[in-house]
Amino acid sequence: MSGSHPRLHQSAAPAPNALSTDKDAEMPATEKDLAEDAPWKKIQQNTFTRWCNEHLKCVNKRIGNLQTDLSDGLRLIGLLEVLSQKKMFRKYNQRPTFRQMQLENVSVALEFLDKENIKLVSIAGPFCLGINLFIFLNGSL
């Protein structure tokens, strides 16, 4: 069959000089797309980071790493204040040194979104501290 996909006709045995350590060759296509280092994830992460940084310029803040820089809640609060053009409804920790303070800041941000009638799916305070980029970048926010 000349029009069919060449991969469908490959034998299950690896080529004689193929490396058995190549994890991409062993992984089905769907798993590759969901893998931690999938190219589309990196592109989406970089695009979102640039978008955030463009808005955060107004408040002299910057995100370098989505996984760590949103965890104390300060940049998240800054971003929400810039986008909404409103201040948080309650005070938050300006220098959150302890995990509990960071969690409280994230809770302030989530509470702000709730009061603004912005509904979130699959995101809670503890989640934001150890942010799951797959959920975050796939529109659950």
Secondary structure, 3 states (H helix, E strand, C coil): CCCCCHHHHCCCCCCCCCCCCCHHHHCCHHHHHHCCCCHHHHHHHHHHHHHHHHHHHHHCCCCCCHHHHCCCCHHHHHHHHHHHCCCCCCCCCCCCCCHHHHHHHHHHHHHHHHHCCCCCCCCCHHHHHCCCHHHHHHHHC
